[in-house]
Amino acid sequence: MKFTPSERKSVLGLSGVVALRMVGLFLVVPVLALHAGELAHSTPYLIGLALGIYGLSQAIFQIPFGVASDTWGRKRILTLGLIIFAAGSVVAAEADSIYGIVLGRALQGGGAIAAVVLAFIGDLTKESQRPKAMAILGASIGSAFTLALMLGPVLVQWLGIRGLFWISFAMAAIGLLLVWTVVDDEPTHQIRRADRYTLAGFKRVFRNKNLILLSSGTFTIHAVMTAIFLAYPLTLIEASDLDASTTWKVFVPVLLLSFVAMLPLIRISSNAKHRNSVTILAASLLVISQCILFFGASSLSFPLLVFGLWLYFVGFNVLEAMLPSITIENAPEGQRGTAMGMFSTSTFAGAFFGGVFGGIVYSYSEPSSVFLFLGVVLLLWIISMLVRQSFRS
């Protein structure tokens, strides 16, 4: 069975909105640590806070935005979220100190629309088509993330940090255009009264052990991702003849080749029997990658640093595609929006804590210590997954 024309248009439109916003959020991730000297009051801790603060505001507002969209309609809340994101982009673009960047990034994250989009796709697609729709959304997120990490090091040379935030503003404006010209309106019966969300309904989600484990997974991998880009760029430059303007020569091929390597694993994971095995394998790749990055940073080995980053993104991209889909499958009937709100909250909380704690570790030790710390965190998550699986079997 195929999408109807209406389903296809709306899914692609919503995926485009999320992709544009992802590009806007992540353009500065690979370059902020390298160009922070242009900003007053910069310290490793404040740079880490600037990188990760959007995750805290996202984490705070995901569930309220999701509930609000059930009450007042998806399009209205998507519009509000994109306007807040645009305002944060302007604040950061006009900032003359690291504190202004922190405030702007916090506002960008305040437009917390991820759970709203997931619920909107559920509204506009038939049940049989939702896995395909989520796969398209996941592919758009992964592609946008990759594109942002590729373009950031190139565009910053022409436009500076301020220019990257003005691009973020433009991404929000285009997203608003897609919401109101491409995406269909939600069915009127989907706009529900807020009192339908009872305490019992929330408890049903927040006590679900499978959902808790999946949320801890997205928290962990996004914490690691943010922390890596605090320590990795400077280490890469120190270990090579690259400078801030040429780091894209590593990021572009590494990210593209990681997508090639992840495809067989995604194909295998489409079989439910192999899904847990692929999840454990992808998480294990993340642990191995941190070990390689630790030795690469300790010895300033350029080949190890490049290989470790590639291996990290293979595992990360696989989990980024799989975890939301598995969460939807495990969500209680009638509580999909709440479950995705919890998942999205965990995703962005992880990004925040990764920036903060990565910055703290980096402030008091060598960059290699960041990778060692991240490897331990990932190993603990794998152990928790294995323990959970042993109790279920």
C-alpha positions as CSV (number, residue, x, y, z in Angstrom):
1,M,0.0,0.0,0.0
2,K,1.3,3.5,-0.9
3,F,0.8,6.9,0.6
4,T,-2.2,8.9,-0.7
5,P,-1.2,12.1,-2.4
6,S,-2.3,14.0,0.7
7,E,-0.3,11.8,3.1
8,R,2.8,12.1,0.9
9,K,2.6,15.9,0.7
10,S,2.1,16.3,4.5
11,V,4.8,13.8,5.5
12,L,7.3,15.4,3.2
13,G,6.2,18.9,4.3
14,L,6.6,18.1,8.0
15,S,9.9,16.3,7.4
16,G,11.1,19.4,5.6
17,V,10.1,21.6,8.6
18,V,12.1,19.4,11.0
19,A,15.0,19.2,8.6
20,L,15.2,23.0,8.2
21,R,15.1,23.5,11.9
22,M,17.8,20.8,12.5
23,V,20.1,22.5,10.0
24,G,19.6,25.8,11.8
25,L,20.3,24.3,15.2
26,F,23.4,22.3,14.2
27,L,25.3,24.6,11.8
28,V,27.3,26.1,14.7
29,V,28.0,22.7,16.4
30,P,31.3,21.8,14.6
31,V,32.6,25.4,14.6
32,L,31.6,27.2,17.8
33,A,34.5,25.9,19.8
34,L,36.9,27.0,17.1
35,H,35.6,30.5,16.7
36,A,34.7,31.2,20.3
37,G,37.7,33.5,20.5
38,E,35.7,36.1,18.5
39,L,33.2,36.3,21.5
40,A,33.8,38.1,24.8
41,H,33.9,36.1,28.0
42,S,34.4,32.7,26.3
43,T,35.5,29.7,28.5
44,P,35.3,26.0,27.8
45,Y,32.4,25.7,30.2
46,L,30.4,28.5,28.6
47,I,31.1,27.2,25.1
48,G,29.8,23.8,26.2
49,L,26.8,25.5,27.7
50,A,26.2,27.4,24.5
51,L,26.4,24.1,22.5
52,G,24.0,22.2,24.8
53,I,21.6,24.8,26.3
54,Y,19.1,24.3,23.5
55,G,18.7,20.8,24.8
56,L,17.6,22.0,28.2
57,S,14.9,24.3,26.8
58,Q,13.8,21.6,24.4
59,A,13.5,19.2,27.3
60,I,11.5,21.5,29.4
61,F,8.9,22.4,26.6
62,Q,8.5,19.2,24.6
63,I,5.6,17.8,26.7
64,P,3.9,21.2,27.2
65,F,4.0,21.8,23.5
66,G,2.7,18.3,22.7
67,V,-0.3,18.8,25.1
68,A,-0.9,22.3,23.8
69,S,-1.1,20.9,20.2
70,D,-3.7,18.4,21.3
71,T,-5.7,21.3,22.8
72,W,-5.3,24.1,20.3
73,G,-4.2,22.3,17.1
74,R,-0.9,21.2,15.7
75,K,-0.4,23.9,13.1
76,R,-0.9,26.7,15.6
77,I,1.7,25.3,18.0
78,L,4.1,24.5,15.2
79,T,3.8,28.1,14.2
80,L,4.5,29.3,17.7
81,G,7.5,27.0,18.0
82,L,9.0,28.2,14.7
83,I,8.5,31.9,15.7
84,I,10.3,31.3,19.0
85,F,13.1,29.5,17.2
86,A,13.4,32.5,14.8
87,A,13.6,34.9,17.7
88,G,16.4,32.9,19.3
89,S,18.3,33.0,16.0
90,V,18.1,36.8,15.9
91,V,19.3,37.1,19.5
92,A,22.3,34.9,18.9
93,A,23.1,36.6,15.6
94,E,23.2,40.0,17.3
95,A,25.2,38.8,20.3
96,D,28.6,40.2,21.1
97,S,29.5,37.8,23.9
98,I,29.2,34.2,24.7
99,Y,26.3,35.0,27.1
100,G,24.3,36.3,24.2
101,I,24.9,33.0,22.3
102,V,23.8,31.0,25.3
103,L,20.6,33.1,25.5
104,G,19.9,32.8,21.8
105,R,20.5,29.0,21.7
106,A,18.2,28.6,24.8
107,L,15.4,30.5,22.9
108,Q,16.0,28.4,19.8
109,G,15.4,25.3,21.8
110,G,12.3,26.8,23.4
111,G,10.5,26.3,20.1
112,A,10.1,22.6,21.0
113,I,8.2,21.1,18.1
114,A,9.6,17.6,17.8
115,A,6.8,15.8,19.7
116,V,4.2,18.0,17.9
117,V,5.5,16.9,14.5
118,L,5.5,13.2,15.5
119,A,2.0,13.5,16.7
120,F,0.9,15.4,13.6
121,I,2.3,12.7,11.3
122,G,0.3,10.2,13.3
123,D,-2.8,12.3,12.8
124,L,-2.4,12.6,9.0
125,T,-1.3,9.0,8.1
126,K,-3.0,5.7,8.2
127,E,-1.7,3.2,10.7
128,S,-0.3,1.0,8.0
129,Q,1.7,3.9,6.6
130,R,3.1,5.3,9.8
131,P,6.3,3.2,10.0
132,K,7.2,4.4,6.5
133,A,6.3,8.0,7.4
134,M,8.6,7.8,10.5
135,A,11.4,6.4,8.4
136,I,11.1,9.4,6.0
137,L,11.2,11.7,9.0
138,G,14.2,9.9,10.5
139,A,16.0,10.1,7.1
140,S,15.3,13.8,6.9
141,I,16.7,14.4,10.4
142,G,19.8,12.4,9.7
143,S,20.4,14.1,6.4
144,A,19.8,17.6,7.9
145,F,22.2,16.8,10.8
146,T,24.9,15.6,8.3
147,L,24.3,18.6,6.0
148,A,24.7,21.0,8.9
149,L,27.9,19.5,10.1
150,M,29.2,19.6,6.5
151,L,28.1,23.2,5.8
152,G,29.0,24.8,9.1
153,P,32.8,24.7,8.7
154,V,32.5,26.1,5.1
155,L,29.9,28.8,5.6
156,V,31.5,30.2,8.8
157,Q,34.5,31.2,6.8
158,W,32.3,33.5,4.6
159,L,29.6,34.5,7.0
160,G,31.1,34.2,10.5
161,I,29.2,32.9,13.5
162,R,26.6,35.7,13.2
163,G,25.9,34.7,9.6
164,L,25.2,31.1,10.6
165,F,22.5,32.3,13.0
166,W,20.9,34.4,10.3
167,I,20.8,31.3,8.2
168,S,18.9,29.7,11.1
169,F,16.4,32.6,11.0
170,A,15.9,31.9,7.3
171,M,15.4,28.2,8.0
172,A,12.6,29.1,10.4
173,A,10.9,31.4,7.9
174,I,10.9,28.7,5.2
175,G,9.6,26.2,7.8
176,L,6.6,28.5,8.5
177,L,5.9,28.7,4.8
178,L,5.9,24.9,4.5
179,V,3.5,24.5,7.5
180,W,0.9,26.8,6.0
181,T,1.2,26.0,2.3
182,V,2.1,22.3,2.1
183,V,0.9,20.5,5.3
184,D,-2.8,19.6,5.5
185,D,-4.8,20.7,8.5
186,E,-5.3,18.1,11.2
187,P,-8.7,16.3,11.4
188,T,-11.0,18.3,13.7
189,H,-11.5,15.3,16.0
190,Q,-7.8,15.3,16.8
191,I,-8.0,18.6,18.6
192,R,-8.9,17.3,22.1
193,R,-9.6,18.9,25.4
194,A,-6.7,19.1,27.8
195,D,-8.6,17.3,30.5
196,R,-8.4,14.1,28.4
197,Y,-4.8,14.0,29.7
198,T,-5.3,12.4,33.1
199,L,-2.7,11.6,35.7
200,A,-3.3,7.9,35.1
201,G,-2.5,8.4,31.4
202,F,0.8,10.1,32.3
203,K,1.7,7.4,34.8
204,R,1.0,4.7,32.2
205,V,3.8,6.2,30.0
206,F,6.3,7.3,32.6
207,R,6.2,3.9,34.4
208,N,6.7,1.9,31.2
209,K,10.1,0.3,31.6
210,N,10.7,-0.2,27.9
211,L,9.9,3.5,27.2
212,I,12.2,4.5,30.0
213,L,15.1,2.5,28.6
214,L,14.5,3.9,25.1
215,S,14.4,7.4,26.5
216,S,17.7,6.8,28.4
217,G,19.2,5.6,25.1
218,T,18.4,8.8,23.2
219,F,19.5,10.9,26.2
220,T,22.9,9.1,26.2
221,I,23.7,9.2,22.5
222,H,22.8,12.9,22.2
223,A,24.8,13.8,25.3
224,V,27.8,12.0,23.8
225,M,27.3,13.8,20.4
226,T,27.3,17.2,22.0
227,A,30.3,16.5,24.2
228,I,32.3,15.1,21.2
229,F,32.0,18.3,19.3
230,L,33.4,20.2,22.2
231,A,36.7,18.3,22.3
232,Y,37.0,16.9,18.8
233,P,37.5,19.9,16.5
234,L,40.5,21.3,18.4
235,T,42.0,17.9,18.8
236,L,41.7,17.3,15.1
237,I,43.4,20.5,14.2
238,E,46.2,19.8,16.7
239,A,46.8,16.4,15.2
240,S,46.8,17.5,11.5
241,D,47.7,20.3,9.2
242,L,44.1,21.4,9.1
243,D,42.8,24.7,10.4
244,A,39.3,25.9,11.3
245,S,38.5,26.6,7.6
246,T,39.4,23.1,6.4
247,T,37.9,20.7,9.0
248,W,35.1,20.1,6.5
249,K,37.6,18.0,4.6
250,V,37.2,15.4,7.4
251,F,33.6,15.9,8.4
252,V,32.2,15.6,4.8
253,P,33.7,12.3,3.8
254,V,33.3,10.8,7.3
255,L,29.6,11.6,7.5
256,L,28.9,10.5,3.9
257,L,30.7,7.2,4.4
258,S,29.0,6.6,7.7
259,F,25.6,6.8,5.9
260,V,26.8,4.2,3.4
261,A,27.9,1.9,6.3
262,M,24.6,2.3,8.2
263,L,22.3,1.2,5.4
264,P,22.9,-2.6,5.7
265,L,22.3,-2.3,9.5
266,I,19.0,-0.4,9.0
267,R,17.9,-3.0,6.4
268,I,18.7,-5.9,8.9
269,S,16.8,-4.1,11.6
270,S,13.6,-4.0,9.6
271,N,13.2,-7.6,10.6
272,A,11.8,-7.5,14.2
273,K,13.8,-10.6,15.2
274,H,17.1,-8.8,14.6
275,R,16.2,-5.4,16.0
276,N,17.6,-5.9,19.5
277,S,20.8,-7.3,18.1
278,V,21.3,-4.4,15.8
279,T,20.6,-1.9,18.6
280,I,23.3,-3.6,20.8
281,L,25.7,-3.7,17.9
282,A,25.2,0.0,17.1
283,A,25.7,1.0,20.8
284,S,28.8,-1.2,20.9
285,L,30.2,0.7,17.9
286,L,29.8,3.9,19.9
287,V,31.8,2.5,22.8
288,I,34.5,1.3,20.5
289,S,34.6,4.6,18.8
290,Q,35.3,6.4,22.1
291,C,38.1,4.1,22.8
292,I,39.7,4.8,19.4
293,L,39.1,8.6,19.9
294,F,40.7,8.4,23.3
295,F,43.9,6.8,21.9
296,G,43.8,9.1,18.9
297,A,43.6,12.2,21.1
298,S,46.3,10.9,23.5
299,S,48.8,10.2,20.7
300,L,47.5,13.0,18.3
301,S,47.0,10.3,15.7
302,F,45.1,11.7,12.7
303,P,44.1,8.3,11.3
304,L,42.7,7.2,14.6
305,L,40.8,10.4,15.1
306,V,39.2,10.1,11.6
307,F,38.4,6.4,12.0
308,G,37.0,6.9,15.5
309,L,34.7,9.7,14.3
310,W,33.5,7.5,11.3
311,L,32.7,4.6,13.6
312,Y,30.9,6.8,16.0
313,F,28.6,8.2,13.3
314,V,27.8,4.7,11.9
315,G,26.5,3.7,15.3
316,F,24.9,7.1,16.0
317,N,23.0,7.2,12.7
318,V,21.7,3.7,13.1
319,L,20.4,4.4,16.6
320,E,19.0,7.8,15.6
321,A,16.8,6.1,13.0
322,M,15.8,3.1,15.1
323,L,15.0,4.5,18.6
324,P,12.1,6.7,17.7
325,S,10.5,3.9,15.6
326,I,10.8,1.4,18.5
327,T,9.4,4.0,20.9
328,I,6.3,4.4,18.8
329,E,5.8,0.7,18.7
330,N,6.1,0.5,22.5
331,A,3.8,3.5,23.2
332,P,0.5,2.6,25.0
333,E,-2.6,2.9,22.9
334,G,-3.9,6.5,22.9
335,Q,-0.7,7.8,24.5
336,R,1.6,8.1,21.5
337,G,1.9,11.9,21.9
338,T,2.9,11.7,25.6
339,A,5.3,8.9,24.9
340,M,7.0,10.9,22.1
341,G,7.0,13.9,24.3
342,M,9.0,11.9,26.9
343,F,11.3,10.6,24.2
344,S,11.9,14.1,22.7
345,T,12.5,15.5,26.2
346,S,15.1,12.9,26.9
347,T,16.8,13.6,23.5
348,F,17.3,17.3,24.1
349,A,18.1,16.9,27.8
350,G,20.9,14.7,26.8
351,A,22.2,17.3,24.4
352,F,22.2,19.9,27.2
353,F,23.9,17.7,29.8
354,G,26.5,16.5,27.2
355,G,27.5,20.1,26.6
356,V,27.6,21.0,30.3
357,F,29.4,18.0,31.7
358,G,31.7,17.7,28.6
359,G,32.7,21.3,29.2
360,I,33.4,20.6,32.9
361,V,35.5,17.5,32.1
362,Y,37.3,19.5,29.3
363,S,38.0,22.4,31.7
364,Y,39.9,20.3,34.2
365,S,41.6,17.7,32.0
366,E,42.9,16.8,28.5
367,P,40.5,16.4,25.6
368,S,41.2,12.6,25.6
369,S,39.6,12.4,29.0
370,V,36.3,13.6,27.5
371,F,36.3,10.6,25.2
372,L,37.2,8.2,28.0
373,F,34.3,9.6,30.1
374,L,31.9,9.2,27.2
375,G,32.9,5.6,26.6
376,V,32.1,4.8,30.2
377,V,28.7,6.4,30.0
378,L,27.9,4.5,26.8
379,L,29.1,1.2,28.3
380,L,26.8,1.7,31.3
381,W,23.8,2.2,28.9
382,I,24.6,-1.0,27.1
383,I,24.8,-2.9,30.3
384,S,21.4,-1.6,31.3
385,M,19.9,-2.7,28.0
386,L,21.4,-6.2,28.4
387,V,20.1,-6.5,31.9
388,R,16.6,-5.4,30.8
389,Q,16.7,-8.0,28.0
390,S,17.7,-10.7,30.4
391,F,14.7,-10.0,32.7
392,R,12.4,-10.0,29.7
393,S,13.6,-13.4,28.4
